[in-house]
């Protein structure tokens, strides 16, 4: 039995209005479709909502290439 209960809020984002992804999350965000703005968008969302963990299904190579910039965000 768990002694400590932690509330987990799920944020989902996608470039398109994908109901099967966005409608099951606590919070959903439509991503920018501009590739040049992706890093800025992601880092702003992480900071604004104090997101601790990312689960990436697609574009994993892009996220790995930008891991340093994503992880260095101020707390």
Phi and psi restraints in degrees (range 20) as a CNS / XPLOR table:
assign (resid 1 and name C) (resid 2 and name N)
       (resid 2 and name CA) (resid 2 and name C) 1.0 -75.8 20.0 2
assign (resid 2 and name N) (resid 2 and name CA)
       (resid 2 and name C) (resid 3 and name N) 1.0 134.5 20.0 2
assign (resid 2 and name C) (resid 3 and name N)
       (resid 3 and name CA) (resid 3 and name C) 1.0 -88.9 20.0 2
assign (resid 3 and name N) (resid 3 and name CA)
       (resid 3 and name C) (resid 4 and name N) 1.0 -36.9 20.0 2
assign (resid 3 and name C) (resid 4 and name N)
       (resid 4 and name CA) (resid 4 and name C) 1.0 -109.0 20.0 2
assign (resid 4 and name N) (resid 4 and name CA)
       (resid 4 and name C) (resid 5 and name N) 1.0 126.6 20.0 2
assign (resid 4 and name C) (resid 5 and name N)
       (resid 5 and name CA) (resid 5 and name C) 1.0 -102.0 20.0 2
assign (resid 5 and name N) (resid 5 and name CA)
       (resid 5 and name C) (resid 6 and name N) 1.0 130.8 20.0 2
assign (resid 5 and name C) (resid 6 and name N)
       (resid 6 and name CA) (resid 6 and name C) 1.0 -118.2 20.0 2
assign (resid 6 and name N) (resid 6 and name CA)
       (resid 6 and name C) (resid 7 and name N) 1.0 129.0 20.0 2
assign (resid 6 and name C) (resid 7 and name N)
       (resid 7 and name CA) (resid 7 and name C) 1.0 -82.3 20.0 2
assign (resid 7 and name N) (resid 7 and name CA)
       (resid 7 and name C) (resid 8 and name N) 1.0 126.3 20.0 2
assign (resid 7 and name C) (resid 8 and name N)
       (resid 8 and name CA) (resid 8 and name C) 1.0 -110.9 20.0 2
assign (resid 8 and name N) (resid 8 and name CA)
       (resid 8 and name C) (resid 9 and name N) 1.0 125.3 20.0 2
assign (resid 8 and name C) (resid 9 and name N)
       (resid 9 and name CA) (resid 9 and name C) 1.0 -104.9 20.0 2
assign (resid 9 and name N) (resid 9 and name CA)
       (resid 9 and name C) (resid 10 and name N) 1.0 132.3 20.0 2
assign (resid 9 and name C) (resid 10 and name N)
       (resid 10 and name CA) (resid 10 and name C) 1.0 -103.6 20.0 2
assign (resid 10 and name N) (resid 10 and name CA)
       (resid 10 and name C) (resid 11 and name N) 1.0 124.6 20.0 2
assign (resid 10 and name C) (resid 11 and name N)
       (resid 11 and name CA) (resid 11 and name C) 1.0 -106.7 20.0 2
assign (resid 11 and name N) (resid 11 and name CA)
       (resid 11 and name C) (resid 12 and name N) 1.0 135.4 20.0 2
assign (resid 11 and name C) (resid 12 and name N)
       (resid 12 and name CA) (resid 12 and name C) 1.0 -126.0 20.0 2
assign (resid 12 and name N) (resid 12 and name CA)
       (resid 12 and name C) (resid 13 and name N) 1.0 144.0 20.0 2
assign (resid 12 and name C) (resid 13 and name N)
       (resid 13 and name CA) (resid 13 and name C) 1.0 -140.0 20.0 2
assign (resid 13 and name N) (resid 13 and name CA)
       (resid 13 and name C) (resid 14 and name N) 1.0 151.5 20.0 2
assign (resid 13 and name C) (resid 14 and name N)
       (resid 14 and name CA) (resid 14 and name C) 1.0 -159.9 20.0 2
assign (resid 14 and name N) (resid 14 and name CA)
       (resid 14 and name C) (resid 15 and name N) 1.0 157.4 20.0 2
assign (resid 14 and name C) (resid 15 and name N)
       (resid 15 and name CA) (resid 15 and name C) 1.0 -75.3 20.0 2
assign (resid 15 and name N) (resid 15 and name CA)
       (resid 15 and name C) (resid 16 and name N) 1.0 -22.5 20.0 2
assign (resid 15 and name C) (resid 16 and name N)
       (resid 16 and name CA) (resid 16 and name C) 1.0 -119.2 20.0 2
assign (resid 16 and name N) (resid 16 and name CA)
       (resid 16 and name C) (resid 17 and name N) 1.0 162.9 20.0 2
assign (resid 16 and name C) (resid 17 and name N)
       (resid 17 and name CA) (resid 17 and name C) 1.0 -79.0 20.0 2
assign (resid 17 and name N) (resid 17 and name CA)
       (resid 17 and name C) (resid 18 and name N) 1.0 77.7 20.0 2
assign (resid 17 and name C) (resid 18 and name N)
       (resid 18 and name CA) (resid 18 and name C) 1.0 -91.7 20.0 2
assign (resid 18 and name N) (resid 18 and name CA)
       (resid 18 and name C) (resid 19 and name N) 1.0 100.8 20.0 2
assign (resid 18 and name C) (resid 19 and name N)
       (resid 19 and name CA) (resid 19 and name C) 1.0 -56.8 20.0 2
assign (resid 19 and name N) (resid 19 and name CA)
       (resid 19 and name C) (resid 20 and name N) 1.0 -40.4 20.0 2
assign (resid 19 and name C) (resid 20 and name N)
       (resid 20 and name CA) (resid 20 and name C) 1.0 -66.2 20.0 2
assign (resid 20 and name N) (resid 20 and name CA)
       (resid 20 and name C) (resid 21 and name N) 1.0 -18.5 20.0 2
assign (resid 20 and name C) (resid 21 and name N)
       (resid 21 and name CA) (resid 21 and name C) 1.0 -99.7 20.0 2
assign (resid 21 and name N) (resid 21 and name CA)
       (resid 21 and name C) (resid 22 and name N) 1.0 -52.3 20.0 2
assign (resid 21 and name C) (resid 22 and name N)
       (resid 22 and name CA) (resid 22 and name C) 1.0 -78.0 20.0 2
assign (resid 22 and name N) (resid 22 and name CA)
       (resid 22 and name C) (resid 23 and name N) 1.0 -32.9 20.0 2
assign (resid 22 and name C) (resid 23 and name N)
       (resid 23 and name CA) (resid 23 and name C) 1.0 -79.8 20.0 2
assign (resid 23 and name N) (resid 23 and name CA)
       (resid 23 and name C) (resid 24 and name N) 1.0 -12.8 20.0 2
assign (resid 23 and name C) (resid 24 and name N)
       (resid 24 and name CA) (resid 24 and name C) 1.0 -94.0 20.0 2
assign (resid 24 and name N) (resid 24 and name CA)
       (resid 24 and name C) (resid 25 and name N) 1.0 -7.5 20.0 2
assign (resid 24 and name C) (resid 25 and name N)
       (resid 25 and name CA) (resid 25 and name C) 1.0 -88.6 20.0 2
assign (resid 25 and name N) (resid 25 and name CA)
       (resid 25 and name C) (resid 26 and name N) 1.0 161.4 20.0 2
assign (resid 25 and name C) (resid 26 and name N)
       (resid 26 and name CA) (resid 26 and name C) 1.0 -68.2 20.0 2
assign (resid 26 and name N) (resid 26 and name CA)
       (resid 26 and name C) (resid 27 and name N) 1.0 -37.3 20.0 2
assign (resid 26 and name C) (resid 27 and name N)
       (resid 27 and name CA) (resid 27 and name C) 1.0 -135.4 20.0 2
assign (resid 27 and name N) (resid 27 and name CA)
       (resid 27 and name C) (resid 28 and name N) 1.0 137.2 20.0 2
assign (resid 27 and name C) (resid 28 and name N)
       (resid 28 and name CA) (resid 28 and name C) 1.0 -128.9 20.0 2
assign (resid 28 and name N) (resid 28 and name CA)
       (resid 28 and name C) (resid 29 and name N) 1.0 145.4 20.0 2
assign (resid 28 and name C) (resid 29 and name N)
       (resid 29 and name CA) (resid 29 and name C) 1.0 -136.5 20.0 2
assign (resid 29 and name N) (resid 29 and name CA)
       (resid 29 and name C) (resid 30 and name N) 1.0 133.1 20.0 2
assign (resid 29 and name C) (resid 30 and name N)
       (resid 30 and name CA) (resid 30 and name C) 1.0 -85.4 20.0 2
assign (resid 30 and name N) (resid 30 and name CA)
       (resid 30 and name C) (resid 31 and name N) 1.0 123.8 20.0 2
assign (resid 30 and name C) (resid 31 and name N)
       (resid 31 and name CA) (resid 31 and name C) 1.0 -75.4 20.0 2
assign (resid 31 and name N) (resid 31 and name CA)
       (resid 31 and name C) (resid 32 and name N) 1.0 158.0 20.0 2
assign (resid 31 and name C) (resid 32 and name N)
       (resid 32 and name CA) (resid 32 and name C) 1.0 -66.4 20.0 2
assign (resid 32 and name N) (resid 32 and name CA)
       (resid 32 and name C) (resid 33 and name N) 1.0 143.3 20.0 2
assign (resid 32 and name C) (resid 33 and name N)
       (resid 33 and name CA) (resid 33 and name C) 1.0 -88.7 20.0 2
assign (resid 33 and name N) (resid 33 and name CA)
       (resid 33 and name C) (resid 34 and name N) 1.0 -7.0 20.0 2
assign (resid 33 and name C) (resid 34 and name N)
       (resid 34 and name CA) (resid 34 and name C) 1.0 -83.5 20.0 2
assign (resid 34 and name N) (resid 34 and name CA)
       (resid 34 and name C) (resid 35 and name N) 1.0 115.2 20.0 2
assign (resid 34 and name C) (resid 35 and name N)
       (resid 35 and name CA) (resid 35 and name C) 1.0 -56.3 20.0 2
assign (resid 35 and name N) (resid 35 and name CA)
       (resid 35 and name C) (resid 36 and name N) 1.0 -37.9 20.0 2
assign (resid 35 and name C) (resid 36 and name N)
       (resid 36 and name CA) (resid 36 and name C) 1.0 -65.7 20.0 2
assign (resid 36 and name N) (resid 36 and name CA)
       (resid 36 and name C) (resid 37 and name N) 1.0 -21.0 20.0 2
assign (resid 36 and name C) (resid 37 and name N)
       (resid 37 and name CA) (resid 37 and name C) 1.0 -100.5 20.0 2
assign (resid 37 and name N) (resid 37 and name CA)
       (resid 37 and name C) (resid 38 and name N) 1.0 -0.3 20.0 2
assign (resid 37 and name C) (resid 38 and name N)
       (resid 38 and name CA) (resid 38 and name C) 1.0 -59.1 20.0 2
assign (resid 38 and name N) (resid 38 and name CA)
       (resid 38 and name C) (resid 39 and name N) 1.0 -50.0 20.0 2
assign (resid 38 and name C) (resid 39 and name N)
       (resid 39 and name CA) (resid 39 and name C) 1.0 -61.2 20.0 2
assign (resid 39 and name N) (resid 39 and name CA)
       (resid 39 and name C) (resid 40 and name N) 1.0 -45.0 20.0 2
assign (resid 39 and name C) (resid 40 and name N)
       (resid 40 and name CA) (resid 40 and name C) 1.0 -60.8 20.0 2
assign (resid 40 and name N) (resid 40 and name CA)
       (resid 40 and name C) (resid 41 and name N) 1.0 -44.2 20.0 2
assign (resid 40 and name C) (resid 41 and name N)
       (resid 41 and name CA) (resid 41 and name C) 1.0 -60.1 20.0 2
assign (resid 41 and name N) (resid 41 and name CA)
       (resid 41 and name C) (resid 42 and name N) 1.0 -51.0 20.0 2
assign (resid 41 and name C) (resid 42 and name N)
       (resid 42 and name CA) (resid 42 and name C) 1.0 -60.8 20.0 2
assign (resid 42 and name N) (resid 42 and name CA)
       (resid 42 and name C) (resid 43 and name N) 1.0 -47.3 20.0 2
assign (resid 42 and name C) (resid 43 and name N)
       (resid 43 and name CA) (resid 43 and name C) 1.0 -65.5 20.0 2
assign (resid 43 and name N) (resid 43 and name CA)
       (resid 43 and name C) (resid 44 and name N) 1.0 -37.8 20.0 2
assign (resid 43 and name C) (resid 44 and name N)
       (resid 44 and name CA) (resid 44 and name C) 1.0 -64.8 20.0 2
assign (resid 44 and name N) (resid 44 and name CA)
       (resid 44 and name C) (resid 45 and name N) 1.0 -40.9 20.0 2
assign (resid 44 and name C) (resid 45 and name N)
       (resid 45 and name CA) (resid 45 and name C) 1.0 -65.2 20.0 2
assign (resid 45 and name N) (resid 45 and name CA)
       (resid 45 and name C) (resid 46 and name N) 1.0 -43.4 20.0 2
assign (resid 45 and name C) (resid 46 and name N)
       (resid 46 and name CA) (resid 46 and name C) 1.0 -59.5 20.0 2
assign (resid 46 and name N) (resid 46 and name CA)
       (resid 46 and name C) (resid 47 and name N) 1.0 -45.6 20.0 2
assign (resid 46 and name C) (resid 47 and name N)
       (resid 47 and name CA) (resid 47 and name C) 1.0 -68.2 20.0 2
assign (resid 47 and name N) (resid 47 and name CA)
       (resid 47 and name C) (resid 48 and name N) 1.0 -49.0 20.0 2
assign (resid 47 and name C) (resid 48 and name N)
       (resid 48 and name CA) (resid 48 and name C) 1.0 -60.4 20.0 2
assign (resid 48 and name N) (resid 48 and name CA)
       (resid 48 and name C) (resid 49 and name N) 1.0 -41.8 20.0 2
assign (resid 48 and name C) (resid 49 and name N)
       (resid 49 and name CA) (resid 49 and name C) 1.0 -102.5 20.0 2
assign (resid 49 and name N) (resid 49 and name CA)
       (resid 49 and name C) (resid 50 and name N) 1.0 4.6 20.0 2
assign (resid 49 and name C) (resid 50 and name N)
       (resid 50 and name CA) (resid 50 and name C) 1.0 54.6 20.0 2
assign (resid 50 and name N) (resid 50 and name CA)
       (resid 50 and name C) (resid 51 and name N) 1.0 52.4 20.0 2
assign (resid 50 and name C) (resid 51 and name N)
       (resid 51 and name CA) (resid 51 and name C) 1.0 -81.2 20.0 2
assign (resid 51 and name N) (resid 51 and name CA)
       (resid 51 and name C) (resid 52 and name N) 1.0 132.1 20.0 2
assign (resid 51 and name C) (resid 52 and name N)
       (resid 52 and name CA) (resid 52 and name C) 1.0 -100.0 20.0 2
assign (resid 52 and name N) (resid 52 and name CA)
       (resid 52 and name C) (resid 53 and name N) 1.0 -30.3 20.0 2
assign (resid 52 and name C) (resid 53 and name N)
       (resid 53 and name CA) (resid 53 and name C) 1.0 -133.4 20.0 2
assign (resid 53 and name N) (resid 53 and name CA)
       (resid 53 and name C) (resid 54 and name N) 1.0 137.0 20.0 2
assign (resid 53 and name C) (resid 54 and name N)
       (resid 54 and name CA) (resid 54 and name C) 1.0 -113.1 20.0 2
assign (resid 54 and name N) (resid 54 and name CA)
       (resid 54 and name C) (resid 55 and name N) 1.0 136.7 20.0 2
assign (resid 54 and name C) (resid 55 and name N)
       (resid 55 and name CA) (resid 55 and name C) 1.0 -118.6 20.0 2
assign (resid 55 and name N) (resid 55 and name CA)
       (resid 55 and name C) (resid 56 and name N) 1.0 111.8 20.0 2
assign (resid 55 and name C) (resid 56 and name N)
       (resid 56 and name CA) (resid 56 and name C) 1.0 -107.9 20.0 2
assign (resid 56 and name N) (resid 56 and name CA)
       (resid 56 and name C) (resid 57 and name N) 1.0 128.9 20.0 2
assign (resid 56 and name C) (resid 57 and name N)
       (resid 57 and name CA) (resid 57 and name C) 1.0 -99.3 20.0 2
assign (resid 57 and name N) (resid 57 and name CA)
       (resid 57 and name C) (resid 58 and name N) 1.0 -44.8 20.0 2
assign (resid 57 and name C) (resid 58 and name N)
       (resid 58 and name CA) (resid 58 and name C) 1.0 -116.6 20.0 2
assign (resid 58 and name N) (resid 58 and name CA)
       (resid 58 and name C) (resid 59 and name N) 1.0 168.0 20.0 2
assign (resid 58 and name C) (resid 59 and name N)
       (resid 59 and name CA) (resid 59 and name C) 1.0 60.8 20.0 2
assign (resid 59 and name N) (resid 59 and name CA)
       (resid 59 and name C) (resid 60 and name N) 1.0 29.8 20.0 2
assign (resid 59 and name C) (resid 60 and name N)
       (resid 60 and name CA) (resid 60 and name C) 1.0 -62.6 20.0 2
assign (resid 60 and name N) (resid 60 and name CA)
       (resid 60 and name C) (resid 61 and name N) 1.0 -35.8 20.0 2
assign (resid 60 and name C) (resid 61 and name N)
       (resid 61 and name CA) (resid 61 and name C) 1.0 -61.3 20.0 2
assign (resid 61 and name N) (resid 61 and name CA)
       (resid 61 and name C) (resid 62 and name N) 1.0 -43.7 20.0 2
assign (resid 61 and name C) (resid 62 and name N)
       (resid 62 and name CA) (resid 62 and name C) 1.0 -60.9 20.0 2
assign (resid 62 and name N) (resid 62 and name CA)
       (resid 62 and name C) (resid 63 and name N) 1.0 -45.5 20.0 2
assign (resid 62 and name C) (resid 63 and name N)
       (resid 63 and name CA) (resid 63 and name C) 1.0 -63.5 20.0 2
assign (resid 63 and name N) (resid 63 and name CA)
       (resid 63 and name C) (resid 64 and name N) 1.0 -41.1 20.0 2
assign (resid 63 and name C) (resid 64 and name N)
       (resid 64 and name CA) (resid 64 and name C) 1.0 -64.2 20.0 2
assign (resid 64 and name N) (resid 64 and name CA)
       (resid 64 and name C) (resid 65 and name N) 1.0 -38.2 20.0 2
assign (resid 64 and name C) (resid 65 and name N)
       (resid 65 and name CA) (resid 65 and name C) 1.0 -66.4 20.0 2
assign (resid 65 and name N) (resid 65 and name CA)
       (resid 65 and name C) (resid 66 and name N) 1.0 -25.1 20.0 2
assign (resid 65 and name C) (resid 66 and name N)
       (resid 66 and name CA) (resid 66 and name C) 1.0 -111.2 20.0 2
assign (resid 66 and name N) (resid 66 and name CA)
       (resid 66 and name C) (resid 67 and name N) 1.0 13.7 20.0 2
assign (resid 66 and name C) (resid 67 and name N)
       (resid 67 and name CA) (resid 67 and name C) 1.0 -54.7 20.0 2
assign (resid 67 and name N) (resid 67 and name CA)
       (resid 67 and name C) (resid 68 and name N) 1.0 -44.8 20.0 2
assign (resid 67 and name C) (resid 68 and name N)
       (resid 68 and name CA) (resid 68 and name C) 1.0 -59.4 20.0 2
assign (resid 68 and name N) (resid 68 and name CA)
       (resid 68 and name C) (resid 69 and name N) 1.0 -47.3 20.0 2
assign (resid 68 and name C) (resid 69 and name N)
       (resid 69 and name CA) (resid 69 and name C) 1.0 -65.1 20.0 2
assign (resid 69 and name N) (resid 69 and name CA)
       (resid 69 and name C) (resid 70 and name N) 1.0 -36.6 20.0 2
assign (resid 69 and name C) (resid 70 and name N)
       (resid 70 and name CA) (resid 70 and name C) 1.0 -70.1 20.0 2
assign (resid 70 and name N) (resid 70 and name CA)
       (resid 70 and name C) (resid 71 and name N) 1.0 -43.7 20.0 2
assign (resid 70 and name C) (resid 71 and name N)
       (resid 71 and name CA) (resid 71 and name C) 1.0 -74.4 20.0 2
assign (resid 71 and name N) (resid 71 and name CA)
       (resid 71 and name C) (resid 72 and name N) 1.0 -22.4 20.0 2
assign (resid 71 and name C) (resid 72 and name N)
       (resid 72 and name CA) (resid 72 and name C) 1.0 -82.9 20.0 2
assign (resid 72 and name N) (resid 72 and name CA)
       (resid 72 and name C) (resid 73 and name N) 1.0 8.8 20.0 2
assign (resid 72 and name C) (resid 73 and name N)
       (resid 73 and name CA) (resid 73 and name C) 1.0 -63.0 20.0 2
assign (resid 73 and name N) (resid 73 and name CA)
       (resid 73 and name C) (resid 74 and name N) 1.0 141.5 20.0 2
assign (resid 73 and name C) (resid 74 and name N)
       (resid 74 and name CA) (resid 74 and name C) 1.0 -65.2 20.0 2
assign (resid 74 and name N) (resid 74 and name CA)
       (resid 74 and name C) (resid 75 and name N) 1.0 150.1 20.0 2
